């Protein structure tokens, strides 16, 4: 392997074009070299981004390309496990969009494939690469807000186009799989706790969860969050303790809607001290790619291994089991 990682992308999705393709090229020791798509129109923006880009007319052809070290997979959710396994079998490292699997049991196959192939397989879960979450995690561990009491979160947006993959049950759509991974995963990452679902209330539309309200417990800590594909754009995570609180104002997509910031409030004797930490311009997607490349080139531990992603999927499975999704 050279001093940089050569990437291929399976499919010319809008997110790959606007976000991950540029992040792959922006990241240090990383270069986008190939794309698999049958559509010249969809390929053109990628070719403009990466001159000399090689185009393959099938996913299998890209996986057979010996000049590719790693693949990014932005395909519909229902195809993630299949193509992650195929990529690893072809000797490619895999960074697959979240959720990398549709159910917890799928991780047995992914972890086995990782061991057999020796290839890194990981979910593209970007919050853990953003420094705001390292700060939140450290402040909680250091006891800055006291004993953790309550955690609340939300991630909502408006999506009404029936043809969108997120509105298609057969492709693994639904709000919980799309954005529920964010409050669940950041709760787990920041606290080190494993939440046990206590209630799940869903609004179902054509076989997908359009909205969800989930509550859980982790020891003495209560955790609740809301997801929706039918309301307005909003995201927030708040951690309340016996001495103070932490709030991430743009916890999941800082830079898209607002710059990332962490607000620490500490209650003293008769007064309240508030500290704001801002992260303007931080590019968490590029940091995600850089950490992936560092694991491949330097052998450093990847911040979001399959075992972490499996824990988040277990919470999603429990919520679905309790919420009685349509069959």
N, C-alpha and C positions, 0 to 999 in steps of 0.2 A: 504494500500500500504506500502511496506517495505521501507528500507532506500536507495533502488536503483530501477531502472526501468528495468523490464524484457522484452526483445525485441524478436519479431518474424519477419522474412522476408518473403514476398510473392514472391517466385521465385528466382532462383539461377542465376541471371544475372551476367555478367562479372564485371560490375561496383559494384554491391553489394559484390561480392567476393573480389575484389582487393581494394576497397575504403571504402564503407560504412560499411561492416561487420567488418573490422579492426577498423574503427572509433567508432563503437558502443561498441566494447570491450575495446578500449583505453580510452574512455571518463570516467570521474569520475561519480560514482553512476549510472552506466549503465552496462548491461550484455546481451549478445546475448544468447538466450536459445532455440530458435526453428527456423526451416526453412521449408517452403512448397515447395517440388519439387518431381517429380516422377523419377528423374534421380539420381541413386546412384553416378555416376561419378561426376556430378555437385555438389553433396552434400559433397563429400569428403574434398575439401579444407575448407569448412565451419566447418566441424567436427574437422579438424586439428586445426582450429583457436579457437574453443570453445568446448573443451572436454565435453562430456555429452549432446551435442546438441540433442534435440528431432526433429525427422523428421516426417513431415506430408505429405501424398500423395496428398493432395488437399488444395487449399486456404481456403475453407470452414472449413476443419478440423482444420487448424491452428487458424482460428478465433474463433472456439469453445473451444480452449484450455484455461482453467481457470487460468493457470500459466503464462499467457502473459498479460502485461500491455499496451504495445504499439507495433505497427507494422510499419515497413518501407516498402514502396511500390515502387519497381523499374520497374514495368511493362511497356509495350508500352503505349505511351501517350493516345491513344484512350480508354484505360481501367482504367485510373486514377480515374475518377469521380465514376465509378461503384464500384470499390473496396474500395475507401475511404468511400463511403456511407455504404457499407456492413460492413466494419470494425468498423465504429462508431456505427452502429446499434447493433454490437456485444459487445459494451462497451469498445472498444480498442481506445487508442489515436493513431493518424495517422500522420506520417511524410511521405509525398508522393513526389516522384521525380517531378521536374519541367518539363514541365508546368503541374500544378495539374489539369488544366481544358483545354478544347479545345476552349472554347469561354466564353466571360464575363458572359453570362446568366447562365452558369453552376454554378457560384458562389452563386446564390440564393439558390440552393439545398444544397451546401456544408455548407453555413452559417446557414441555417435552421437546418441541421443535427447536427451541432456543438451545437446549442442552445438546441435542443431537447434531445440529448444524454448527454450533459454536458462533452463531450470528446474534447480534443484539436485536431483540424485538421489543419495541416499546410503544406505549400509547402517547399520542401527541397531546399531552395535558400540560398546557403552558403556564398556568398560575404558579406552579412550584418553582419555576425558573425566574420569577419576578422578585426583586429584592424586597418589595413590600411584605411578601409572605414570610421571608426569612426574618424580618423585623417582628412581625406579629408573633411568629412562633417563638422567638427568643424572649420577647416581653412576657408572654404567658408562662414560659418555662422558668423565667427568673422571678415569677410571682409579683410582677409589677401591678397587676390588677387584682391581686389576692386570689382567693379560691374561685375557680371558674364556676359560675352559677347557671347562666343562660346564654345560649347562642341562637341567633336568628339570622335568616338569610332569604334572599329572593333573587330570581333571575327571570325576567319576563320581556316579551316583545310581541309585536303584532305580525302574524303570518296567516293570511287567508287564502292564498293561491292554492287551489286544490291539487294542481300538478306538481307542487314542490315535494321533493322526496321526504321532507319532514312530516308531510301530511299523508304519507302512504304507509299503511300498516305492513304490506308485504316487503317493503324495503327497510323495515326497522325504524320507522319514524316515531314521532311523539316527543313531547316536551321533556319528559324525565330523562330519556336517553340523550337528548340533544344538549340540554343545559342543566339538568339535575345533577350531573357529574360534578358541576362546579361548587355548589354549596356543600355537597357531601364530601368531595375530595379536599376542599380547603379546610373544612372542619377537622377532618382526620389529620391532615398535614400539620395544621397549626396546634392542635391539642395533643396529638398522639393517642387519642381515644377512639374506640370503635363503637359507633352508635347502634343501638338496637331499636328497630322501628316499633312504635307503639300504636300509631294510627296512620291511615292513608286514605285520603279522599280525592277522587278523580272526577273530572268531566271528560267523558269519552265522546269522540266524534269519528265516525267511520273507522273504528278500530284503533285509533291512536289517542293517547292522552293529551288533550288540548290544554288542560290545566291540572295542577296537583297541589295538595296541601299535605305535607308530611310532618309528623312529629316523632321524636325518638329520645332515648335516654342513653347516657353513658355514665354509669355510676350515679353520682348526685347531680350531674350536669344535664340540663334539658336542652334539646336541640329541635328547632322547627324551621321549616323553609317552605317557600312557595315558588312554583314554576308555572309559566303560562306562555302559550304561543298566540294568545288571543287578546292581550291587553297592550299597554304601552311599554316602551323600552325603559327598564329599570333594573338595577342590580345593586346589592348591598350585602355586607356581612358585618354583624355586630357581636362582640364578645363582652359579656357583662360579668364582672367579678365582685367580690366583697369589698374591694378597695377602689375600683375604678372600672373603666370600660375601654375597649378598642373598637374603632369603626373604620372599615375600609370602604371608601366612597365609590371606588371603581374597582372592585375586587377581581373581576374576571377579564374585562376587556379595556384596561387602561390605555388611553391613547385613541380609542375608537370613539367613545362618547365623552369621557373626561380624562384628565391626567390622574394617575394613581396617587392616592394620598391616604395616610393612616393618621387617625385622630386618637390620641391617647388622653383620657380624662381621668385624673386622680383626685379623689375627694379627701381633703384634709380636715383639720379641725375648723369648721366654719368657713372654709373656702374651697374653691375648685380650681385646679390647675389643668390647663389644656395645652397639649403640644401637637402641632401639625408637622408631619413629615411628608414632603412632596417628591414625586418622581417624574418630573417632566421629561418627555422624550425617551423614556426607557422602552426598549423594543424587546418585549418578552418572547416574541416568535423567533427573532434572531438569536436571542440568548438560548432558547430551546435547541436550536440547530447547533450552536456552538458547544453546548454541553453534550449533545449526541456525538458530535465529531470528537470531542475530547475523550469520550469513553472509547471510541474506536481507535484513536491515534495514541492516546496516553494511558489508557487502561483505568481512568478514573471512574468512580462509581456513578451510575446514572441516577439523577434525582427522582425519577419516576419509574421504577422497575415494574415488571408485570405483577409482582406480588402486591404492590401498592394499588395498582389498578384493579386487581381482583377484589380487594377489600371494598372498594367503592361499588363495584358491580354487585357484591353481596347485599349491600344496602338497597340498591335498586331492585334486585330480585325480591327482597323481603317486602318492599313497598308494593310491588305489583301483586305479590301473593296475598297481601292483606287487602288490597284495593279491588280485588276480583276483576281483573281486566277481561274484556270479551274474548271468547275463544273462536 
